[in-house]
Amino acid sequence: MITLQEAFDIVLGHTMDYGTEGVHYQAAVGRVLAKPLRASRDLPPFDRVAMDGIAVLYEMVESGQRRFEMERVIAAGDPLAEVEDPRKAVEIMTGAALPEGVDTVIRYEDLKVGDGWAEIMVDTVVRGQNIHHRGKDNHVGEVLIPAGKRLTPTDISMLASEGMVEVEVFRVPSFGIISSGDELVSVAEEPAPHQIRRSNVYAIQALLAPYHPRIEMYHFKDDKDDIRRGLREAFESHDALILVGGVSKGKFDYIPGVLSELGAEKHFHRVAQRPGKPFWFGTLGRKCIFALPGNPVSSMASTVRYVIPWMRACLGLEADYAIPVVLSKGLEFKPALTRLLEASLTVDENGVCRAAPQPGHGSGDFTRLVYSDGFLELPADKTRFETGEVYPFWRTVFD
């Protein structure tokens, strides 16, 4: 049995480059940009008016002129214009392009406006005020979004503004998520007293969903031939497999043996952690295989601690996305195992993120996960964990 850190290092040692693909900009949120987005023109692309009001030549104000005849009204979207008479002004709206011949905007709140004229009612006017000058934000060719960034809703706005209808992003590995066991029935089916509905696999699917992988779900009966046939099919269709259940030491835990028969290389089986000790990891060529324990808390903890970091590393993102949190309540855990403990997060009045343990009744009790935001990671070399100590926290709630 190896330590959690040793298992983590082995998993990250098998990341793959899956290349890139083009996606529509409206489907790109959460994806990782493969090439930097550069400005195709200055931003803003013209001297943009920042307030509704009038545009004047500052030299006229400086010389003492306070009342201006209006030459015209300019709205946002009107073509570039020119003010030929420096003694006149134009009414102009927010977002409009500043005409040539004027250089200062005075807002309506600082004016007395009549029929065809406006008078400045404030003592102080600054040359160039209320104008967002061309290139102030970015110049043509500058990087707007760097490669390797996971795209946010505001990034989508930037892509749209640059006309990037198709965006090149890193391809996310595809997953086959596989449950096994005769006790499991479909979600829509009424279970018999000795059965339960499939649920773990849907939690895993939801955990991966923010990264937009292609996912296909499978279920195999506790039959070696059925498992062997199904795994062959899944290997042909996906970059990685996540198997849930059938990896412990029970008589019907066929998964490790079948994987070996199919030529998979085992890199480890059993990790010094709770929950999730029976975790099996291996590869078949370029295919990665995560065989997780079947109990729901175990499978979720292992997905959060290994599968998501591996996927992030494949995309060039930081694998260790854990955040430091303060333990809000002391506790004891005596086995020499790394503890992945369900916990909920709160932020106190000082801005400190605190984790409150939400322990259930073992790794089969997934009802407590409803009240949790992820897993505290408590090291194996301690038995007592005190209030106020800081530990890593692996989130199940993203974005």
C-alpha positions as CSV (number, residue, x, y, z in Angstrom):
1,M,0.0,0.0,0.0
2,I,1.4,3.4,-1.0
3,T,0.8,6.9,0.4
4,L,-1.6,9.3,-1.0
5,Q,1.2,11.6,-2.2
6,E,2.9,8.7,-3.9
7,A,-0.3,7.7,-5.6
8,F,-0.9,11.3,-6.7
9,D,2.6,11.6,-8.2
10,I,2.1,8.4,-10.1
11,V,-1.2,9.6,-11.5
12,L,0.2,12.9,-12.6
13,G,3.1,11.0,-14.2
14,H,0.7,9.7,-16.8
15,T,-0.9,12.9,-18.1
16,M,-1.4,13.1,-21.9
17,D,-1.5,15.8,-24.5
18,Y,-4.8,15.3,-26.4
19,G,-4.2,18.2,-28.9
20,T,-6.6,21.0,-29.7
21,E,-9.9,21.5,-31.3
22,G,-12.1,24.4,-32.4
23,V,-15.3,25.2,-30.6
24,H,-18.0,27.9,-31.1
25,Y,-17.3,30.9,-28.8
26,Q,-20.7,30.4,-27.1
27,A,-19.6,26.9,-26.0
28,A,-16.1,27.9,-24.9
29,V,-16.7,28.9,-21.3
30,G,-14.8,26.5,-19.0
31,R,-12.5,25.4,-21.8
32,V,-8.7,26.2,-21.9
33,L,-7.5,28.5,-24.6
34,A,-4.8,27.0,-26.8
35,K,-3.6,30.2,-28.5
36,P,-3.4,33.7,-27.1
37,L,-6.1,36.1,-28.2
38,R,-4.5,39.3,-29.5
39,A,-6.2,42.6,-30.1
40,S,-7.1,43.0,-33.8
41,R,-7.3,46.8,-33.4
42,D,-6.7,49.4,-30.7
43,L,-9.1,49.2,-27.7
44,P,-11.1,51.4,-27.7
45,P,-10.8,51.7,-31.5
46,F,-11.6,55.4,-31.4
47,D,-11.8,58.2,-28.9
48,R,-15.0,57.1,-27.2
49,V,-17.3,59.5,-25.3
50,A,-17.8,58.4,-21.7
51,M,-20.7,60.7,-20.7
52,D,-23.8,62.2,-22.3
53,G,-23.3,65.9,-22.8
54,I,-21.6,68.3,-25.3
55,A,-18.2,68.1,-27.0
56,V,-16.2,71.3,-27.3
57,L,-12.7,72.5,-28.1
58,Y,-10.9,73.1,-24.8
59,E,-9.1,76.2,-26.1
60,M,-12.5,78.0,-26.4
61,V,-13.4,77.2,-22.8
62,E,-9.9,78.3,-21.7
63,S,-10.4,81.6,-23.5
64,G,-13.5,82.2,-21.5
65,Q,-16.3,81.0,-23.7
66,R,-19.2,79.5,-21.7
67,R,-22.1,79.4,-24.1
68,F,-22.0,77.3,-27.2
69,E,-24.3,76.9,-30.1
70,M,-25.1,73.3,-31.0
71,E,-24.0,72.2,-34.4
72,R,-25.6,68.7,-34.4
73,V,-26.4,65.7,-32.2
74,I,-24.2,62.6,-32.4
75,A,-25.3,59.2,-31.2
76,A,-23.4,56.1,-30.5
77,G,-22.9,54.3,-33.8
78,D,-22.9,57.5,-36.0
79,P,-20.0,57.7,-38.5
80,L,-16.9,59.8,-37.6
81,A,-17.6,63.5,-38.0
82,E,-15.8,66.8,-37.8
83,V,-16.7,70.1,-36.1
84,E,-15.4,72.8,-38.4
85,D,-16.3,75.9,-36.3
86,P,-14.4,75.9,-33.0
87,R,-16.9,78.2,-31.4
88,K,-19.6,75.6,-31.7
89,A,-20.3,72.3,-29.9
90,V,-22.1,69.1,-30.6
91,E,-24.4,67.2,-28.4
92,I,-23.0,63.8,-28.0
93,M,-24.0,60.5,-26.4
94,T,-22.1,57.9,-24.3
95,G,-20.3,55.5,-26.6
96,A,-20.2,57.8,-29.6
97,A,-17.0,58.5,-31.5
98,L,-15.6,61.9,-30.7
99,P,-15.5,64.2,-33.8
100,E,-12.4,65.9,-35.0
101,G,-12.2,69.5,-34.0
102,V,-13.2,69.0,-30.4
103,D,-11.4,67.4,-27.5
104,T,-13.4,67.7,-24.3
105,V,-16.8,66.5,-23.1
106,I,-18.9,68.3,-20.6
107,R,-21.7,66.2,-19.1
108,Y,-25.3,67.4,-19.1
109,E,-25.3,67.7,-15.3
110,D,-22.8,70.6,-15.6
111,L,-24.7,72.4,-18.3
112,K,-27.8,74.6,-18.7
113,V,-29.3,73.5,-22.0
114,G,-31.7,75.5,-24.1
115,D,-33.1,75.3,-27.7
116,G,-30.0,74.8,-29.8
117,W,-27.5,76.0,-27.2
118,A,-25.8,75.0,-24.0
119,E,-24.0,77.0,-21.2
120,I,-21.3,75.6,-19.0
121,M,-22.3,76.1,-15.3
122,V,-19.2,74.8,-13.5
123,D,-15.9,76.6,-12.9
124,T,-13.5,73.7,-13.6
125,V,-13.2,72.0,-17.0
126,V,-10.2,69.8,-17.7
127,R,-8.9,69.2,-21.2
128,G,-9.8,65.7,-22.5
129,Q,-12.3,65.0,-19.7
130,N,-14.9,62.3,-20.1
131,I,-13.2,60.7,-23.1
132,H,-11.9,57.1,-23.2
133,H,-9.0,57.6,-25.6
134,R,-8.2,55.3,-28.5
135,G,-5.8,52.5,-27.4
136,K,-6.1,53.4,-23.7
137,D,-6.9,49.8,-22.8
138,N,-4.9,47.9,-25.4
139,H,-3.0,48.4,-28.6
140,V,-3.4,46.3,-31.7
141,G,-1.4,43.0,-31.3
142,E,-1.4,43.0,-27.5
143,V,-2.5,39.8,-25.7
144,L,-6.0,40.1,-24.4
145,I,-6.3,36.5,-23.1
146,P,-3.2,34.4,-22.7
147,A,-3.0,30.8,-23.9
148,G,-3.6,28.3,-21.1
149,K,-6.4,30.3,-19.4
150,R,-9.6,28.6,-18.5
151,L,-12.2,30.8,-20.2
152,T,-14.7,32.7,-18.0
153,P,-17.9,34.5,-19.0
154,T,-16.0,37.8,-19.3
155,D,-13.5,36.1,-21.6
156,I,-16.4,35.0,-23.9
157,S,-17.4,38.7,-24.2
158,M,-13.8,39.5,-25.3
159,L,-13.8,36.6,-27.8
160,A,-17.1,37.9,-29.2
161,S,-15.8,41.5,-29.4
162,E,-12.8,40.2,-31.5
163,G,-15.0,38.2,-33.9
164,M,-13.7,34.9,-32.7
165,V,-16.6,32.7,-33.8
166,E,-14.5,29.5,-33.5
167,V,-12.0,29.3,-30.7
168,E,-9.0,26.9,-30.5
169,V,-9.0,25.2,-27.2
170,F,-7.2,22.2,-25.7
171,R,-9.2,19.0,-26.2
172,V,-10.5,17.5,-23.0
173,P,-9.9,13.8,-22.5
174,S,-13.1,11.8,-23.1
175,F,-14.3,9.5,-20.3
176,G,-16.2,6.2,-20.1
177,I,-17.7,6.1,-16.6
178,I,-18.6,2.5,-15.7
179,S,-20.6,1.1,-12.8
180,S,-20.8,-2.6,-12.1
181,G,-22.9,-4.7,-9.7
182,D,-26.1,-6.8,-9.8
183,E,-27.5,-4.7,-6.9
184,L,-27.7,-1.6,-9.1
185,V,-30.8,-0.6,-11.2
186,S,-31.4,2.5,-13.4
187,V,-32.5,5.8,-12.0
188,A,-36.0,5.4,-13.5
189,E,-36.5,1.9,-12.1
190,E,-38.2,1.0,-8.9
191,P,-35.6,-1.0,-6.8
192,A,-36.5,-4.2,-5.1
193,P,-35.7,-4.3,-1.3
194,H,-32.3,-5.8,-2.1
195,Q,-31.4,-3.2,-4.8
196,I,-30.4,0.4,-5.1
197,R,-30.4,2.9,-7.9
198,R,-27.2,3.8,-9.7
199,S,-26.1,7.2,-8.4
200,N,-22.3,7.4,-7.9
201,V,-21.6,7.6,-11.6
202,Y,-23.8,10.6,-12.0
203,A,-22.0,12.4,-9.2
204,I,-18.7,11.8,-11.0
205,Q,-20.2,12.9,-14.3
206,A,-21.4,16.1,-12.6
207,L,-17.9,16.7,-11.1
208,L,-16.3,16.5,-14.5
209,A,-18.9,18.5,-16.3
210,P,-17.5,22.1,-15.7
211,Y,-14.6,21.0,-18.0
212,H,-16.9,19.8,-20.8
213,P,-15.4,16.3,-21.5
214,R,-17.3,13.9,-23.7
215,I,-18.7,11.3,-21.3
216,E,-20.4,8.0,-22.0
217,M,-22.0,5.9,-19.2
218,Y,-21.9,2.1,-18.9
219,H,-23.1,-0.5,-16.5
220,F,-21.9,-4.1,-16.3
221,K,-23.4,-7.0,-14.4
222,D,-21.2,-9.0,-12.0
223,D,-20.1,-11.3,-14.8
224,K,-16.5,-11.6,-16.0
225,D,-17.4,-12.1,-19.6
226,D,-19.8,-9.1,-19.6
227,I,-17.2,-6.9,-18.0
228,R,-14.5,-8.1,-20.4
229,R,-16.7,-7.3,-23.5
230,G,-17.8,-4.0,-22.1
231,L,-14.3,-2.8,-21.2
232,R,-13.0,-3.7,-24.7
233,E,-15.7,-1.5,-26.2
234,A,-15.1,1.3,-23.8
235,F,-11.3,1.3,-24.3
236,E,-11.9,1.8,-28.1
237,S,-14.1,4.9,-27.5
238,H,-12.4,6.9,-24.8
239,D,-9.2,8.4,-23.6
240,A,-9.8,7.4,-19.9
241,L,-12.0,5.0,-18.0
242,I,-13.5,5.6,-14.5
243,L,-14.7,2.4,-13.0
244,V,-16.8,2.5,-9.9
245,G,-17.0,-0.6,-7.8
246,G,-15.6,-4.1,-8.1
247,V,-12.0,-3.3,-7.1
248,S,-11.8,-4.6,-3.5
249,K,-11.2,-8.2,-2.3
250,G,-14.7,-9.6,-2.6
251,K,-15.5,-12.8,-4.5
252,F,-17.3,-10.8,-7.3
253,D,-14.8,-7.9,-7.5
254,Y,-13.6,-8.9,-11.0
255,I,-12.3,-5.6,-12.3
256,P,-8.6,-5.8,-11.4
257,G,-8.3,-9.3,-12.8
258,V,-10.2,-8.5,-16.1
259,L,-8.0,-5.4,-16.6
260,S,-4.9,-7.5,-16.2
261,E,-6.3,-10.0,-18.8
262,L,-6.9,-7.2,-21.2
263,G,-3.2,-6.1,-20.9
264,A,-3.6,-3.1,-18.6
265,E,-0.6,-2.3,-16.6
266,K,-1.3,-1.8,-12.9
267,H,0.6,1.1,-11.4
268,F,-0.8,0.7,-7.9
269,H,-3.7,-0.9,-6.0
270,R,-4.6,0.3,-2.5
271,V,-3.7,3.7,-1.1
272,A,-3.2,4.6,2.6
273,Q,-6.2,6.9,2.7
274,R,-9.8,6.9,4.0
275,P,-12.1,6.7,2.3
276,G,-10.9,5.2,-1.0
277,K,-8.2,2.7,0.2
278,P,-8.9,0.1,-2.6
279,F,-8.3,2.6,-5.4
280,W,-6.6,1.0,-8.5
281,F,-4.8,3.0,-11.2
282,G,-3.3,1.7,-14.4
283,T,-2.8,2.3,-18.1
284,L,-3.5,0.4,-21.3
285,G,-1.3,2.1,-23.9
286,R,-2.3,5.8,-23.8
287,K,-5.5,5.0,-22.0
288,C,-5.6,5.9,-18.3
289,I,-7.8,3.8,-16.0
290,F,-9.2,5.0,-12.6
291,A,-10.8,2.1,-10.8
292,L,-12.5,3.5,-7.8
293,P,-14.2,1.9,-4.8
294,G,-18.0,1.6,-5.1
295,N,-19.0,3.4,-2.0
296,P,-20.2,6.9,-2.9
297,V,-18.1,8.9,-0.5
298,S,-15.0,6.9,-1.6
299,S,-15.7,7.4,-5.3
300,M,-16.3,11.1,-5.0
301,A,-13.3,11.7,-2.8
302,S,-11.1,9.8,-5.2
303,T,-12.5,11.7,-8.2
304,V,-11.8,15.0,-6.6
305,R,-8.4,14.1,-5.4
306,Y,-7.0,12.2,-8.5
307,V,-9.2,12.3,-11.6
308,I,-9.9,16.0,-11.7
309,P,-6.2,17.0,-11.0
310,W,-5.1,14.5,-13.7
311,M,-7.6,16.1,-16.2
312,R,-6.5,19.6,-15.3
313,A,-2.8,18.6,-15.8
314,C,-3.7,17.2,-19.2
315,L,-5.1,20.7,-20.1
316,G,-2.1,22.5,-18.8
317,L,-3.9,23.8,-15.7
318,E,-2.5,23.5,-12.1
319,A,-3.3,20.1,-10.8
320,D,-3.3,21.0,-7.2
321,Y,-6.4,23.2,-7.0
322,A,-6.9,22.7,-3.3
323,I,-7.4,25.8,-1.2
324,P,-6.1,26.4,2.3
325,V,-8.8,26.5,4.9
326,V,-9.0,26.9,8.7
327,L,-10.4,24.0,10.7
328,S,-13.4,25.3,12.6
329,K,-13.7,22.3,15.0
330,G,-11.1,20.0,16.5
331,L,-11.2,16.3,15.9
332,E,-9.3,13.0,16.2
333,F,-8.5,10.4,13.6
334,K,-6.1,7.6,14.8
335,P,-5.4,5.3,11.9
336,A,-2.2,6.0,10.0
337,L,-4.1,7.0,6.9
338,T,-4.6,10.3,5.1
339,R,-8.2,11.3,5.9
340,L,-10.4,12.9,3.2
341,L,-13.2,14.3,5.4
342,E,-16.4,15.8,4.1
343,A,-16.7,19.4,5.2
344,S,-18.7,22.6,4.5
345,L,-17.1,26.1,4.0
346,T,-18.0,29.4,5.4
347,V,-16.3,32.8,5.3
348,D,-16.2,34.7,8.6
349,E,-16.5,38.4,9.2
350,N,-12.7,38.7,8.8
351,G,-12.7,37.1,5.4
352,V,-11.2,33.8,6.7
353,C,-12.4,30.6,5.0
354,R,-13.3,28.0,7.6
355,A,-14.1,24.3,7.1
356,A,-16.7,22.6,9.3
357,P,-16.4,18.8,9.3
358,Q,-19.5,16.9,8.2
359,P,-18.7,13.3,9.0
360,G,-21.2,10.7,8.1
361,H,-21.6,7.1,9.0
362,G,-18.9,5.7,6.8
363,S,-18.1,5.8,3.1
364,G,-21.5,4.5,2.2
365,D,-23.3,7.4,3.8
366,F,-23.6,9.9,0.9
367,T,-26.4,11.9,2.5
368,R,-23.9,14.1,4.3
369,L,-22.3,15.0,1.0
370,V,-25.4,17.2,0.4
371,Y,-24.2,19.4,3.2
372,S,-20.6,19.4,2.2
373,D,-18.6,21.6,-0.3
374,G,-15.7,19.1,-0.6
375,F,-13.1,17.2,1.4
376,L,-10.6,18.3,4.0
377,E,-7.2,16.5,3.6
378,L,-5.8,15.6,7.0
379,P,-2.3,14.2,7.1
380,A,-1.5,10.6,8.1
381,D,1.2,11.6,10.6
382,K,-1.2,13.2,13.1
383,T,-4.0,11.9,15.2
384,R,-5.3,15.2,16.7
385,F,-6.4,18.1,14.6
386,E,-7.0,21.4,16.5
387,T,-9.4,24.2,15.8
388,G,-7.6,27.0,13.9
389,E,-5.1,24.7,12.1
390,V,-4.9,25.1,8.3
391,Y,-5.3,22.2,5.9
392,P,-5.9,21.7,2.1
393,F,-9.5,21.6,1.0
394,W,-10.5,19.8,-2.3
395,R,-13.8,21.3,-3.6
396,T,-16.7,19.4,-5.1
397,V,-18.4,22.7,-5.8
398,F,-16.8,24.5,-8.8
399,D,-17.2,27.8,-10.7
